[in-house]
Amino acid sequence: MSQTLTLEIPDGVFNVLLELSRQEGKTPAEMGAEWVTRMIENLNNDPLEKFIGGMPSPFPDWADRHDAHLGAKQMRDMSGPSATSEPDA
């Protein structure tokens, strides 16, 4: 069974969707449905979910800002001890 979903999206987002769907030979509706389906599948099959809460962390916001924390760590590793420990956000 499938359902119909009507979305209102900004013109800029739709224009990108339109161009990408043309490149793929699909309609914007087909492409949008594929993206939503893929995102839901990714959320339902997150390989890291089993580790959530499994270890202590000094960063209570790691789930929301993991890219910033990883980037800050990378910058510290590349720059040496003088680099800041706070990620820019």
N, C-alpha and C positions, 0 to 999 in steps of 0.2 A: 504494500500500500504506500502511496506517496501523498504528500500534502502540498498545497499551493501557499506560497509565502510572498507577500508584496512588501517590498522595501523602498524606502525613500532615502536616496543617497545624494551627496553633493555632486554638482555638475563635474567638478574636476575628477572625482573618483569614477563617475560614470564614463567620462571620456577615456580614462585609462582602461577601464573594463572593456569599453567598446573597441578600442584599438587592439588590445590583447586578444579579444575574442575573434576579431577579423583575422589576425595572424594565425590563429588556431583553426579557423574555418568553422567557428561555432557562433551561436547567438550569445548576446550578453547574459541572457537568462540561463543558458546552459553552463556558461563559464562561472557565473555567480553561484549556481547550485553546486557545481563541482568544488568550488573554493569553500563554501560553507560546510559541505559534507567532509572534505579533507580536514578542515580545522576541528570539527567535532570528533572525527576519528583520532586525530592527534591528541586531543584532550583526553579521550577515553583510553588511549593506549600509551600514556606517558611512561617511558621506562624508568624515570627517576621518581615517580610518585611513591614507590615503596620505600624510598629513603627519606621522605619528608618526615621531619621530627625524629629521625634516627640518630642524630648527633648534635651536640651543642654547637652554637655558633655565636661569635661576638657581634654578628650583624643581624639584628632582628628583622631587618627589611630585605634580607637576601632574596626572598622569592620575587619581590617586585623590582629589585635593583641589581640582580645578579650580574648583568652585563657591565654595569658601572663598577661593581666591586672587582670583577675579573679584570676589567680594563685598568683600574687603579693598581692592582697587583702587578700586571704586566708592565705598567709604567715604572713602578718601584723597582722591579727586576731589571729593567733596561737602564734606569737612571741612577741606581745606587741608593744609598741610605738617605740622601738629602730629599728624595721625592716625598710628596705628601701622602698620608695614609687615607685621606678622605677623597672619595671619587667625586668628580665634577658631575653635576646633574642638571 
